[in-house]
Amino acid sequence: MSAPIEIANITKRYGALTVLEDITLHIEPGEFVVFLGPSGCGKSTLLRMIAGLEAVDGGTISLGGERIDTLPPGKRGVAMVFQSYALYPHMTVAQNMGFGLENLKTPKNEIARRVQSAAETLEIAHLLDRKPAKLSGGQRQRVAIGRAIVKEPQAFLFDEPLSNLDAALRGRTRLELAQLHQRLGATMIFVTHDQVEAMTLADRIVILNDRRIEQMGAPMEIYQRPATKFVAQFVGSPAMCFLPVTGMTDAAQGVTLDVEGAGKIEIDVRLPAGFRRDGASVGIRAEDAKVLDRGQPGIAVGVKVVERLGDRAFIYGTLDNGTEFVVEDSGRSTVASGDVIQIGFDPNALHIFDGDGRAYHHSEEA
């Protein structure tokens, strides 16, 4: 039921506007890949091009070794689940799930077999005789997924399928999708702007930005070693904090940086000869900084807001130079708005970004 997808040099234009440019990507059989990016980055357009709902202006798309970008949508061997459930209100769950197969003149006994099998996989077999009005939002979404499963496609395409659900239901459905992928072993592509969905579901994340792929990799690779400043800003909540670099000298083990608001910091990192120093900065995530005990020397932060989340707290404040900074503390933190705290961090937890936004990390060779 699963097949590899090969996207080679794909380009998409709307008149003079180029929305995707020279996109190349290989997706393994059975892999769960998430297209992640801000609104307007082209992630849904790319998905719709795979599905055959948007024309390809350049490049090719292949599924299971067969080129499909010249085929009509119904002949591509993919099934798409949309943001809208699009269920027929006058039909039962079983009829909704089997309607597409009826249009393909599939024998009735085969339709019944596939519908029953998909319903059992999704744990909605007891709902087959109900109509959509009698279903919850999560149940309707499972029916929409079941409608895709009965087609027995080589790949599933999901276009922000959880965005219409409330927060609690979104979390449960996210878990169900992960379990479904494990059961089916199918190739799946999932489009979202929600990084929690991406980090939870993906075998690999493809981050799109400004018409191109910004970075692709496993979720924790994307989080821990962002390739660019854009990725570092986009992935992670709260966002990574950035401090300007005003000077730089080579050190015995790496480089010594003059960091605005933090002083001199030595980092074990190898930077290339062509590193663009103008506009360089360092970044640090909230969990890599810590609140120091009273009396310990560190970097002063004036506290503005403390966000308490039970097991942890995020402290939002500013450095002496006005730069905004976030540090994570324990859920039992006694820090309050208006306090001035001292923070510290391991210099090798810092990420260095050159003036072009390219990232360099601890012990990474240039």
Secondary structure as UniProt FT lines:
FT   STRAND          5..14
FT   TURN            15..16
FT   STRAND          17..27
FT   TURN            29..30
FT   STRAND          32..36
FT   TURN            39..40
FT   HELIX           43..51
FT   STRAND          58..63
FT   TURN            64..65
FT   STRAND          66..67
FT   TURN            69..70
FT   HELIX           73..75
FT   STRAND          78..81
FT   TURN            89..90
FT   HELIX           93..103
FT   TURN            104..105
FT   HELIX           108..121
FT   TURN            122..123
FT   HELIX           125..127
FT   TURN            128..129
FT   HELIX           132..134
FT   HELIX           137..149
FT   TURN            150..151
FT   STRAND          155..159
FT   TURN            161..164
FT   HELIX           167..184
FT   STRAND          187..192
FT   HELIX           195..201
FT   STRAND          204..209
FT   TURN            210..211
FT   STRAND          212..217
FT   HELIX           219..224
FT   HELIX           229..234
FT   STRAND          241..251
FT   TURN            252..253
FT   STRAND          254..259
FT   TURN            260..262
FT   STRAND          263..267
FT   TURN            273..274
FT   TURN            278..279
FT   STRAND          281..284
FT   HELIX           286..288
FT   STRAND          289..291
FT   TURN            294..295
FT   STRAND          299..308
FT   STRAND          312..318
FT   TURN            320..321
FT   STRAND          324..330
FT   TURN            331..332
FT   TURN            337..338
FT   STRAND          340..345
FT   HELIX           347..349
FT   STRAND          351..353
FT   TURN            355..356
FT   STRAND          358..360
FT   TURN            362..363
//
